[in-house]
Amino acid sequence: MTALLTDNLPLLAGAPNGIKMLRELILELAVRGKLVPQDPNDEPASELLKRIAEEKARLVSEGKVRKQRPLEEIGAEEKPFDVPTNWEWVRVAAVGHDWGQKTPDKAFTYIDVGAVDNAAGRISAPQILMAEDAPSRARKVVRPGTVIYSTIRPYLLNVAVIEETYEQEPIASTAFAIIHPYLEMPARYFLYYLRSPVFVRYVESVQMGIAYPAINDGQFFSGLIPLPPLAEQHRIVAKVDELMALCDRLEAQQADAESAHAQLVQALLDSLTQARDAEDFTQSWQRLAEHFNTLFTTESSINALKQTLLQLAVMGKLVPQDPSDEPASELYKKIATWKEKLVKEKVYQKTANLKSKVDKYTYPNKWLKVQIGEICPSIVPVRDKPKSFSGDTPWVTLSSFPESNWFLNDLKVELGLSSDEIYRYGVRVIPQGSVMMSCIGRFGLAAINRVPVVTNQQIHSFVVYEGIAPEFLVFVIKVASAELESLATSTTVAYLNKSSCESIELGLPPVKEQHRIVAKVDQLMSLCDQLKARLNQARQVHEQLACALVEQAVA
């Protein structure tokens, strides 16, 4: 089985979550007796159990551990799989004990759940506390060689071995179940078993609770553990340590490769946005095109490509300019008249004091540098949520915003306001075709509404003149995400005020060019989504092959 594992290492490691699957497979094979060969000269586990019973009796007589109640016999139906002939299935309580509890009476080393490095299976951040500062959960005595297992949210696998001798006595939280193996059996064998898919499945079958699932000490100690001969336990630990170190190296190499790949992709994409002229842009695109199949092989690289396409769109580099287009300055005059009339009639508020412009890009000749507040009246949402919802004007939150489209997701009116509620609560209706953006937390989210809506306080909205393609403004906001983050003010949650939202800069293209840009972006985004879909299909096939290999290995 080890040869099967080694021969197919590239397939397993390259699968989605491949190294995680490898680690789980190693542990599964280890506790099934399939990772190292059995030695007929080893003392069988049945004899080891006799010596454990003698050790247990001695510790009880010396008052070091409490006498246990008789353990329930293990029925054949309880055993999850067959083990080698010289192994035994036993309950966890049969092969280890705890050290009891105490209230700290002097300075001590406190081990809480947060002190566990669950990737390495060791204690990484213990605290030194004085007795008077001891939390009520600081009760469980531990010693070097003790295994601790978090019974709260056990899916996090906060399992560790106490490996060092602390100057101040170590005391663990009552959130841990404590097991100290008898006869100095290797604690790491128990660590590996408690982290294995076998024990994880058992815990999932008995844990209680949904938000914070947990098991109790009784359930923990009643669990089963396959017990190999003592010599084989040491061989298993040595082999698992060796293979986990190999996984660590693979993970580091993979991380380095992914980082290098991401940097290369970004550098080549930046060469497009930073091109000095049309010739430079063409050469940069040619370099990218020559290596397209090598560069865009991950979801993150395709997302980076999509973001760059949007950036090129708002810079005027995605479609050619048409000298017959009416310049944007003429469009701006019409917008100014329209906007001034709406503000004068008090339909919308005046534009806030805008921040100073900066020269981000050099735009094509017929474009006009503006700020979004100059061309769009904005609607600031009310701060308080309405107290009732009995109408059909949709109440929109950021969860309705799409990831890869420009329009709001299909709105099923779970919460909606009536005209009476809109008036009563002073809510502003966002007219259809407006551009809405996140003004709290996740900056760069933007969407267009196809029907009139009302929104919560996380959304700032811009009313769009009929001569402007609202999709183009969405592109602008998405590209400005990093800039918006730098403008945000924060107390507990970062937010953008009216002035910051309205100060977003853009190059306003002629009307016809806006529509050409939107059509080209839609076409290219669709191609990117197709590329991502093929990538996901290939990933699923790869994962299916890896899973089939794992099933074959443990069969």
C-alpha positions as CSV (number, residue, x, y, z in Angstrom):
1,M,0.0,0.0,0.0
2,T,2.9,2.4,0.6
3,A,4.1,1.7,-2.9
4,L,0.7,2.5,-4.3
5,L,0.8,5.7,-2.3
6,T,4.3,6.7,-3.5
7,D,3.7,5.7,-7.2
8,N,0.6,8.0,-7.4
9,L,1.9,10.9,-5.4
10,P,1.8,13.4,-8.3
11,L,-1.8,12.5,-9.0
12,L,-2.9,12.9,-5.4
13,A,-0.8,16.0,-4.6
14,G,-2.1,17.8,-7.8
15,A,-5.7,17.2,-7.1
16,P,-7.9,19.9,-5.5
17,N,-7.1,19.7,-1.7
18,G,-4.7,17.0,-2.8
19,I,-2.2,17.4,0.0
20,K,-5.0,17.4,2.6
21,M,-6.3,14.2,1.0
22,L,-2.7,12.7,1.1
23,R,-2.4,13.5,4.8
24,E,-5.8,11.9,5.5
25,L,-4.9,8.8,3.5
26,I,-1.6,8.4,5.3
27,L,-3.4,8.4,8.7
28,E,-6.1,6.1,7.4
29,L,-3.6,3.5,6.1
30,A,-1.6,3.8,9.3
31,V,-4.4,3.0,11.7
32,R,-5.7,0.1,9.5
33,G,-2.3,-1.6,9.6
34,K,-1.5,-1.0,6.0
35,L,1.3,1.6,6.2
36,V,4.1,-0.6,7.6
37,P,4.5,-4.4,7.4
38,Q,3.6,-6.5,10.5
39,D,6.5,-8.4,12.1
40,P,5.5,-11.9,13.4
41,N,8.2,-11.5,16.1
42,D,6.4,-8.6,17.7
43,E,4.6,-9.2,21.0
44,P,0.9,-9.2,20.1
45,A,-1.4,-6.5,21.3
46,S,-3.3,-9.0,23.5
47,E,-0.1,-9.4,25.6
48,L,0.4,-5.7,25.6
49,L,-3.1,-5.3,27.1
50,K,-2.2,-7.7,29.9
51,R,0.8,-5.5,30.8
52,I,-1.3,-2.4,30.5
53,A,-3.8,-3.9,33.1
54,E,-0.9,-4.6,35.5
55,E,0.4,-1.0,35.0
56,K,-3.1,0.4,35.6
57,A,-3.6,-1.7,38.8
58,R,-0.3,-0.4,40.1
59,L,-1.1,3.3,39.4
60,V,-4.5,2.8,41.1
61,S,-2.9,1.2,44.2
62,E,-0.4,4.1,44.4
63,G,-3.3,6.6,44.2
64,K,-2.0,8.2,41.0
65,V,-5.0,7.4,38.9
66,R,-8.6,6.7,39.7
67,K,-10.1,3.2,39.4
68,Q,-12.2,2.9,36.3
69,R,-15.6,1.4,35.9
70,P,-15.6,-1.9,33.9
71,L,-15.6,-1.0,30.2
72,E,-18.4,-2.1,28.0
73,E,-17.5,-5.0,25.8
74,I,-17.0,-4.2,22.1
75,G,-19.6,-5.8,19.8
76,A,-18.6,-7.0,16.3
77,E,-20.9,-4.5,14.8
78,E,-19.0,-1.6,16.5
79,K,-15.7,-2.4,14.8
80,P,-15.4,-0.1,11.7
81,F,-13.0,-2.4,9.9
82,D,-10.9,-5.6,10.4
83,V,-7.3,-5.1,11.8
84,P,-4.3,-7.4,11.5
85,T,-4.3,-10.6,13.5
86,N,-1.8,-9.3,16.2
87,W,-3.8,-6.1,16.7
88,E,-6.8,-5.5,19.1
89,W,-9.8,-3.2,19.1
90,V,-10.1,-1.5,22.5
91,R,-11.8,1.5,24.0
92,V,-9.8,4.6,24.4
93,A,-10.2,4.4,28.2
94,A,-8.5,1.0,28.2
95,V,-5.1,2.2,27.0
96,G,-4.8,5.7,28.6
97,H,-5.8,7.7,31.6
98,D,-6.1,11.3,32.7
99,W,-4.2,13.0,35.6
100,G,-7.3,14.4,37.3
101,Q,-8.1,18.1,38.0
102,K,-6.9,20.8,40.3
103,T,-7.4,24.5,41.0
104,P,-4.1,26.3,40.4
105,D,-2.5,27.5,43.6
106,K,0.6,29.1,42.1
107,A,2.0,30.3,38.8
108,F,1.2,27.8,36.1
109,T,1.4,27.2,32.3
110,Y,-2.1,27.5,30.9
111,I,-3.0,25.5,27.8
112,D,-6.2,26.7,26.2
113,V,-7.7,25.6,22.9
114,G,-6.1,28.6,21.2
115,A,-2.6,27.5,22.3
116,V,-2.8,24.4,20.0
117,D,-1.1,24.5,16.6
118,N,-3.5,22.1,15.0
119,A,-1.5,21.7,11.8
120,A,1.6,20.5,13.7
121,G,-0.2,18.8,16.6
122,R,1.8,20.6,19.3
123,I,1.4,23.4,21.8
124,S,2.6,26.7,20.3
125,A,1.3,29.5,22.5
126,P,0.8,28.5,26.2
127,Q,0.3,31.3,28.7
128,I,2.0,31.8,32.1
129,L,-0.7,32.9,34.6
130,M,-0.8,33.6,38.3
131,A,-3.1,31.5,40.4
132,E,-5.4,34.4,41.1
133,D,-5.8,35.0,37.3
134,A,-6.7,31.5,36.5
135,P,-9.9,31.2,34.4
136,S,-12.5,28.8,35.7
137,R,-11.7,26.3,32.9
138,A,-8.1,25.9,33.9
139,R,-8.4,22.6,35.8
140,K,-7.0,19.6,33.9
141,V,-3.5,18.4,34.9
142,V,-1.2,17.3,32.0
143,R,2.3,16.0,31.8
144,P,4.9,15.4,29.0
145,G,3.6,12.6,26.9
146,T,-0.1,13.5,27.5
147,V,-2.4,13.8,24.5
148,I,-5.0,16.6,24.6
149,Y,-8.1,16.6,22.4
150,S,-10.5,19.5,22.1
151,T,-14.1,18.3,22.7
152,I,-15.5,21.6,21.6
153,R,-15.8,22.0,17.8
154,P,-13.8,18.8,17.3
155,Y,-13.8,19.3,13.6
156,L,-11.0,21.8,14.0
157,L,-8.8,19.0,15.1
158,N,-7.2,20.9,18.0
159,V,-5.3,17.8,19.1
160,A,-1.8,17.9,20.5
161,V,0.9,16.1,22.4
162,I,2.5,17.8,25.5
163,E,6.1,17.4,24.4
164,E,8.1,19.6,26.7
165,T,8.7,20.0,30.4
166,Y,7.4,23.4,31.5
167,E,9.0,25.3,34.4
168,Q,5.5,26.2,35.7
169,E,3.1,23.3,36.1
170,P,1.0,22.8,32.9
171,I,-2.7,22.9,33.4
172,A,-5.1,22.5,30.4
173,S,-8.6,23.8,29.8
174,T,-11.6,21.7,30.6
175,A,-12.4,22.0,26.9
176,F,-9.9,19.1,26.4
177,A,-10.3,15.4,27.0
178,I,-7.0,14.2,28.4
179,I,-5.4,10.9,27.6
180,H,-1.9,9.7,28.8
181,P,-1.0,6.4,27.2
182,Y,0.0,3.6,29.6
183,L,3.5,1.9,29.5
184,E,4.9,4.9,27.7
185,M,3.3,3.9,24.5
186,P,4.1,6.6,21.8
187,A,1.8,9.5,22.3
188,R,2.1,10.4,18.6
189,Y,0.4,7.1,17.7
190,F,-2.7,8.3,19.7
191,L,-2.3,11.8,18.2
192,Y,-2.4,10.4,14.7
193,Y,-5.4,8.1,15.4
194,L,-7.4,10.9,16.9
195,R,-6.7,13.0,13.8
196,S,-7.5,10.1,11.4
197,P,-10.7,10.0,9.3
198,V,-11.7,6.9,11.3
199,F,-12.0,8.8,14.6
200,V,-13.3,11.9,12.9
201,R,-16.2,9.8,11.6
202,Y,-16.9,8.4,15.0
203,V,-17.0,11.9,16.6
204,E,-19.3,13.2,13.9
205,S,-21.7,10.4,14.7
206,V,-21.9,11.3,18.4
207,Q,-21.4,15.0,18.7
208,M,-24.2,17.3,19.7
209,G,-25.0,20.9,18.7
210,I,-24.9,22.7,15.4
211,A,-23.2,26.1,15.8
212,Y,-20.8,24.8,18.4
213,P,-20.8,21.0,18.1
214,A,-19.1,19.1,21.0
215,I,-18.6,15.7,22.6
216,N,-18.2,14.9,26.3
217,D,-15.4,13.0,28.0
218,G,-17.6,9.9,28.3
219,Q,-18.1,9.8,24.5
220,F,-14.4,10.4,23.9
221,F,-13.2,7.6,26.2
222,S,-15.9,5.2,24.9
223,G,-14.5,5.6,21.4
224,L,-12.7,2.7,19.8
225,I,-9.0,2.6,18.9
226,P,-7.1,-0.1,17.0
227,L,-4.1,-1.2,19.1
228,P,-1.0,-2.5,17.3
229,P,1.9,-4.3,19.1
230,L,4.1,-1.7,20.9
231,A,7.0,-2.2,18.4
232,E,4.7,-1.6,15.5
233,Q,3.3,1.5,17.1
234,H,6.8,3.0,17.0
235,R,7.3,1.9,13.3
236,I,4.0,3.5,12.4
237,V,4.9,6.8,14.1
238,A,8.2,6.9,12.4
239,K,6.7,6.2,8.9
240,V,3.9,8.8,9.4
241,D,6.4,11.4,10.6
242,E,8.5,10.7,7.5
243,L,5.5,11.0,5.1
244,M,4.0,14.0,6.8
245,A,7.4,15.8,6.4
246,L,7.2,14.9,2.7
247,C,3.7,16.5,2.6
248,D,5.1,19.6,4.3
249,R,7.8,19.8,1.5
250,L,5.2,19.3,-1.2
251,E,3.0,22.0,0.4
252,A,5.9,24.4,0.5
253,Q,6.9,23.7,-3.1
254,Q,3.2,24.1,-4.2
255,A,2.9,27.4,-2.3
256,D,6.1,28.7,-3.9
257,A,5.0,27.6,-7.3
258,E,1.5,29.2,-6.9
259,S,3.1,32.4,-5.6
260,A,5.5,32.6,-8.5
261,H,2.8,31.8,-11.0
262,A,0.5,34.6,-9.5
263,Q,3.4,37.1,-9.7
264,L,4.2,36.2,-13.3
265,V,0.5,36.5,-14.3
266,Q,0.2,39.9,-12.6
267,A,3.4,41.2,-14.1
268,L,2.3,40.3,-17.6
269,L,-1.2,41.8,-17.0
270,D,0.3,45.0,-15.6
271,S,2.3,45.3,-18.9
272,L,-1.0,45.8,-20.7
273,T,-2.4,48.5,-18.4
274,Q,1.0,50.2,-18.2
275,A,1.7,50.2,-22.0
276,R,2.9,53.5,-23.3
277,D,1.2,53.5,-26.7
278,A,-0.6,51.2,-29.1
279,E,2.6,49.5,-30.3
280,D,3.7,48.8,-26.7
281,F,0.2,47.4,-25.9
282,T,0.2,45.1,-29.0
283,Q,3.6,43.7,-28.0
284,S,2.5,43.1,-24.4
285,W,-0.7,41.4,-25.6
286,Q,1.3,39.2,-27.9
287,R,3.6,38.0,-25.1
288,L,0.5,37.2,-23.0
289,A,-1.2,35.4,-25.9
290,E,1.8,33.2,-26.6
291,H,1.7,31.7,-23.1
292,F,-2.1,31.9,-22.5
293,N,-2.6,28.2,-21.8
294,T,0.3,28.2,-19.3
295,L,-0.7,31.4,-17.5
296,F,-4.4,31.1,-17.0
297,T,-4.7,27.7,-15.3
298,T,-6.1,28.7,-12.0
299,E,-9.3,30.4,-10.8
300,S,-7.3,33.3,-9.3
301,S,-5.4,33.9,-12.5
302,I,-8.7,34.0,-14.5
303,N,-10.1,36.5,-11.9
304,A,-7.0,38.6,-12.3
305,L,-7.5,38.6,-16.1
306,K,-11.1,39.7,-15.7
307,Q,-10.1,42.5,-13.4
308,T,-7.4,43.6,-16.0
309,L,-10.0,43.6,-18.8
310,L,-12.2,45.9,-16.7
311,Q,-9.3,48.2,-16.1
312,L,-8.5,48.3,-19.8
313,A,-12.1,49.1,-20.5
314,V,-12.2,52.1,-18.2
315,M,-8.9,53.3,-19.5
316,G,-10.1,53.4,-23.2
317,K,-7.8,50.6,-24.3
318,L,-10.3,47.8,-24.9
319,V,-12.0,49.0,-28.1
320,P,-10.9,51.4,-30.8
321,Q,-12.1,55.0,-30.8
322,D,-14.4,56.2,-33.6
323,P,-13.6,59.8,-34.8
324,S,-17.2,60.2,-35.8
325,D,-18.5,59.8,-32.2
326,E,-19.9,62.8,-30.5
327,P,-17.4,63.9,-27.8
328,A,-18.2,63.2,-24.2
329,S,-18.1,66.9,-23.5
330,E,-21.4,67.3,-25.4
331,L,-22.9,64.4,-23.3
332,Y,-21.7,66.2,-20.1
333,K,-23.6,69.4,-21.0
334,K,-26.9,67.4,-21.4
335,I,-26.2,65.6,-18.1
336,A,-25.5,68.9,-16.3
337,T,-28.9,70.3,-17.4
338,W,-30.8,67.2,-16.4
339,K,-29.0,66.9,-13.0
340,E,-29.5,70.6,-12.2
341,K,-33.2,70.4,-12.9
342,L,-33.6,67.3,-10.6
343,V,-31.7,69.0,-7.7
344,K,-33.6,72.2,-8.1
345,E,-36.9,70.3,-7.9
346,K,-35.5,68.6,-4.8
347,V,-35.9,65.2,-6.3
348,Y,-32.3,64.5,-5.3
349,Q,-29.7,66.1,-3.0
350,K,-26.9,68.4,-4.2
351,T,-23.6,66.8,-4.8
352,A,-21.3,66.7,-1.8
353,N,-18.0,68.6,-1.6
354,L,-15.9,66.4,-3.9
355,K,-12.3,65.4,-3.1
356,S,-9.5,66.7,-5.4
357,K,-9.0,64.9,-8.6
358,V,-5.8,63.0,-9.3
359,D,-4.3,62.1,-12.7
360,K,-4.8,58.3,-12.6
361,Y,-5.0,57.7,-16.4
362,T,-4.5,59.5,-19.6
363,Y,-7.8,59.1,-21.5
364,P,-8.5,59.2,-25.2
365,N,-9.2,62.6,-26.8
366,K,-13.0,62.5,-26.9
367,W,-13.3,61.3,-23.3
368,L,-13.9,63.6,-20.4
369,K,-12.3,63.3,-16.9
370,V,-15.1,63.6,-14.3
371,Q,-16.1,62.4,-10.9
372,I,-19.2,60.2,-10.5
373,G,-21.0,62.8,-8.4
374,E,-20.7,65.3,-11.3
375,I,-22.8,63.1,-13.6
376,C,-25.1,61.1,-11.2
377,P,-27.3,62.2,-8.4
378,S,-26.9,59.8,-5.5
379,I,-29.2,58.3,-2.9
380,V,-27.9,57.8,0.6
381,P,-29.9,55.0,2.4
382,V,-31.7,55.5,5.7
383,R,-29.8,54.2,8.7
384,D,-32.7,52.3,10.4
385,K,-34.2,49.2,9.0
386,P,-38.0,49.5,8.5
387,K,-40.1,47.9,11.2
388,S,-42.5,46.1,8.8
389,F,-42.5,44.6,5.3
390,S,-45.8,44.1,3.6
391,G,-45.3,45.3,0.0
392,D,-43.7,44.3,-3.2
393,T,-40.9,46.8,-3.7
394,P,-37.9,44.6,-3.0
395,W,-35.7,45.3,0.0
396,V,-32.1,44.8,-1.2
397,T,-28.9,43.9,0.7
398,L,-25.4,43.1,-0.5
399,S,-26.2,39.4,-0.6
400,S,-28.3,40.1,-3.7
401,F,-25.2,41.5,-5.5
402,P,-23.8,39.1,-8.2
403,E,-20.2,37.9,-8.5
404,S,-19.9,37.8,-12.2
405,N,-22.8,39.8,-13.7
406,W,-23.6,43.5,-13.7
407,F,-27.3,43.2,-12.7
408,L,-28.9,42.2,-9.4
409,N,-29.6,38.5,-9.0
410,D,-33.2,37.6,-9.6
411,L,-35.2,39.2,-6.8
412,K,-37.7,37.0,-5.0
413,V,-39.5,39.5,-2.8
414,E,-39.0,37.8,0.6
415,L,-38.9,41.3,2.1
416,G,-40.6,44.2,0.4
417,L,-42.1,47.6,1.3
418,S,-45.5,48.9,0.4
419,S,-46.0,52.6,-0.7
420,D,-47.4,53.3,2.7
421,E,-44.3,51.8,4.4
422,I,-41.9,53.7,2.1
423,Y,-43.6,57.0,3.1
424,R,-43.9,56.1,6.8
425,Y,-40.2,55.1,7.2
426,G,-38.8,57.8,4.9
427,V,-37.2,55.2,2.7
428,R,-35.8,56.4,-0.7
429,V,-36.8,54.3,-3.7
430,I,-33.9,53.5,-6.1
431,P,-35.2,53.9,-9.7
432,Q,-34.6,51.0,-12.1
433,G,-31.4,51.2,-14.0
434,S,-29.5,52.8,-11.2
435,V,-26.0,51.7,-10.1
436,M,-25.7,50.5,-6.5
437,M,-22.4,50.0,-4.7
438,S,-21.3,48.7,-1.3
439,C,-20.3,51.6,1.0
440,I,-19.4,49.3,3.9
441,G,-16.8,46.6,4.2
442,R,-16.5,44.9,0.8
443,F,-15.6,47.8,-1.5
444,G,-15.9,47.4,-5.3
445,L,-19.2,45.5,-5.2
446,A,-21.6,47.1,-7.6
447,A,-24.8,46.1,-9.4
448,I,-27.7,47.5,-11.5
449,N,-31.3,47.1,-10.6
450,R,-33.8,46.1,-13.3
451,V,-36.8,47.2,-11.1
452,P,-37.3,49.9,-8.5
453,V,-35.9,48.8,-5.1
454,V,-35.2,50.0,-1.6
455,T,-31.9,49.2,0.2
456,N,-30.3,48.9,3.6
457,Q,-27.6,51.3,4.9
458,Q,-24.8,49.3,3.3
459,I,-25.6,50.4,-0.2
460,H,-25.0,53.8,-1.8
461,S,-26.9,54.4,-5.1
462,F,-26.3,56.5,-8.2
463,V,-29.2,57.5,-10.5
464,V,-28.0,57.2,-14.1
465,Y,-28.7,59.6,-17.0
466,E,-30.3,57.8,-20.0
467,G,-27.3,58.6,-22.1
468,I,-24.9,56.7,-19.9
469,A,-24.5,52.9,-20.0
470,P,-24.9,51.9,-16.3
471,E,-22.7,48.8,-16.9
472,F,-19.7,51.2,-17.6
473,L,-20.1,52.8,-14.2
474,V,-20.2,49.3,-12.6
475,F,-16.8,48.6,-14.3
476,V,-15.4,51.9,-12.9
477,I,-16.5,51.0,-9.3
478,K,-15.1,47.5,-9.6
479,V,-11.7,48.8,-10.8
480,A,-11.7,51.4,-8.0
481,S,-12.0,48.8,-5.2
482,A,-8.5,49.3,-3.8
483,E,-8.8,53.1,-4.0
484,L,-12.1,53.0,-2.2
485,E,-10.6,50.9,0.6
486,S,-7.9,53.6,1.1
487,L,-10.6,56.3,1.3
488,A,-12.7,54.4,3.9
489,T,-13.0,55.6,7.4
490,S,-13.4,53.1,10.2
491,T,-14.6,52.8,13.7
492,T,-15.4,49.1,13.9
493,V,-16.4,48.6,10.3
494,A,-14.8,50.5,7.4
495,Y,-17.3,52.7,5.5
496,L,-17.5,55.3,2.7
497,N,-19.4,58.6,3.3
498,K,-21.3,60.4,0.6
499,S,-18.4,62.6,-0.4
500,S,-16.1,59.6,-0.9
501,C,-18.6,57.7,-3.0
502,E,-19.3,60.7,-5.2
503,S,-15.6,61.5,-5.6
504,I,-14.8,58.3,-7.6
505,E,-13.0,59.4,-10.7
506,L,-13.6,58.1,-14.2
507,G,-13.0,58.9,-17.9
508,L,-16.4,59.4,-19.5
509,P,-16.5,58.0,-23.0
510,P,-18.8,59.1,-25.9
511,V,-22.2,57.4,-25.7
512,K,-21.6,55.0,-28.6
513,E,-18.2,54.0,-27.3
514,Q,-19.6,53.2,-23.9
515,H,-21.9,50.7,-25.6
516,R,-19.1,49.2,-27.7
517,I,-17.0,48.8,-24.5
518,V,-19.9,47.1,-22.6
519,A,-20.5,44.7,-25.5
520,K,-16.8,43.8,-25.7
521,V,-16.5,43.3,-21.9
522,D,-19.6,41.1,-21.9
523,Q,-18.0,39.0,-24.7
524,L,-14.7,38.7,-23.0
525,M,-16.2,37.9,-19.5
526,S,-18.2,35.2,-21.1
527,L,-15.1,33.6,-22.5
528,C,-13.4,33.9,-19.1
529,D,-16.4,32.1,-17.5
530,Q,-16.2,29.4,-20.1
531,L,-12.5,29.0,-19.4
532,K,-13.2,28.8,-15.6
533,A,-16.0,26.2,-16.2
534,R,-13.6,24.0,-18.2
535,L,-11.0,24.4,-15.5
536,N,-13.6,23.3,-12.9
537,Q,-14.6,20.3,-15.0
538,A,-10.9,19.2,-15.3
539,R,-10.5,19.7,-11.5
540,Q,-13.5,17.5,-10.8
541,V,-12.2,14.7,-13.0
542,H,-8.8,15.0,-11.2
543,E,-10.5,14.9,-7.8
544,Q,-12.6,11.8,-8.8
545,L,-9.4,10.0,-9.9
546,A,-7.7,10.9,-6.7
547,C,-10.7,9.8,-4.6
548,A,-10.8,6.5,-6.5
549,L,-7.2,5.9,-5.7
550,V,-7.8,6.6,-2.0
551,E,-10.7,4.2,-1.9
552,Q,-8.5,1.5,-3.6
553,A,-5.7,2.1,-1.1
554,V,-7.9,1.6,2.0
555,A,-10.0,-1.2,0.6
